Amino acid sequence: MNFLPKLLLVLVASFVLSACKLLPQGAGNKEVTLKFWGLWESASVVNQVITDYKKDHPNVNIVYEKRNRQQYRESLQEQINSGKGPDVFVFHNTWTPMLQNEMSEIPAKIITSADIKKDYFPVVFTDLRNSGKKFVGVPTGIDGLGLYWNEDIFKAAGISQPPATWQELSQDAAKLTVKGPDGNIRTGGVALGTASNVDHFSDILGLMILQNGGDIKNPTDQRSADSLEYYTKFTKSENRVWDEAQPASTIAFTGGNLAMYFAPSWRAAEIKASNPTLNFKIAPVPQLDNNKITWGSYWALGVSSKSTSQEEAWKFVKYLQEDSTMVKLYTEAQKTPGRIFGEAYPKITLAAKLASDPYVGAYMTDAPYMQSFPMASRTFDNGLNDQIIKAYEDAINSAIAGTPATEALKTTAANIAKVFAKYQTTPAK
């Protein structure tokens, strides 16, 4: 019996199989180039992750560009609709209604709705779906509002802990406020009550309305009016703890002239850079009752509906969402000059890693209870957020001038309805 032909066949088959194993994943696939637009992370940080991805996907080239935040939303839509836009892009969670025509839906074979519900905080499951309830994005991080408090001012007033409720906050703010002989505020108790010099006033008022059970999209109800009245009371009468004579709240807090201040996590890096010796901490936001509600404002990743490589783009987005990739992005961002931390993890599985972090720990505590609405400050969208914020800003100014809150909010409600009609969308809440 001649074994030579059989032996040759075995050797040839073995060689072919070995050669296949040596070929990198994706070899022979069509060359793909993805354009990736971001806003916050530097190219040096993102390119490290892109390099890692390319090791297993040599046919995929990814070109990252950090864009200017000014007019970014308008430019994004214009470029996508002209066929020149990015394949992958960053967008704010509240932009989902405005970008529905520009965003492709996530293929279920890549990321399922069950995965999103299981892996991410509940606000993500609510926010990042189009009108057809299909998911169109996944978050790059999670953020909202935290209560910054100056430990030295608290200690001088004999207060050891930040307030956990709004009632406690009102009481503490009165104790923490320092006035001169002329009655002018020298140290503010808390930056609340105005629109002109309270950074993130819209987020704060939005949070108050949601916690009080008001109708934030149509604020003609009494609960919304009560929320507006409560907000503006901090700047009224001789008992005021803040007023329009104060500098912008971020400047006042950074300078050590403000005891309490509400802001997103990224402000901490600005404050540390401007005043490294300031002794401050960040606490979860106060609550009205046991039904916890906090504020969510964060950025996400989407894929263009005009992209010719949507599946490859979503595969890359999925890679960016892997635990190890998120940890690497956070760690590398932390090393960037001017940064003291990366984007707080939006995934439930990673939250414990940051629970005790002095800067983002409070946001991790609040993340399971976050809700959102297009009143998010500093998205620079010149759209839903900026125009609805203007409507609420007018209400605050009217209430300070003496207009009853119910009357001021009737105008606000009418203006909000016009904004949503302009963008041919309806409120998510």
Protein Blocks (a to p, Z undefined) as FASTA:
>chain_A
ZZklmmmmmmmmmmmmmmmmmpcghihiacdddddddfkbcfklmmmmmmmmmmmmmmbc
cddddddfehklmmmmmmmmnopacfbdcddfklmmmmmmmpccddfklocfklmmmmmc
fklmmmmpcfkopafbdcfbdcdddddddfklmmmnopabdcfbfklmmmmmmmmpccdf
kopafbdfbdchiaklmghklmmmmmmmmmnopafklccbfklmmmmmmmmmmmgcjkbc
bdfkbccfklmmmnopafbdcddfklmmmmmmmmmmbccdddddddfblbdcdddddddd
dddfkbcblmmmmmmmmmmmpmklmmmmmmmmmmpghiabdcddfbfklmmmmmmpmklm
mmmmmmmmgccddfbghklnopmkmmmmmmmmmmmmmmmnopafklmmmmmmmmmmmmmm
mnopacfZZ
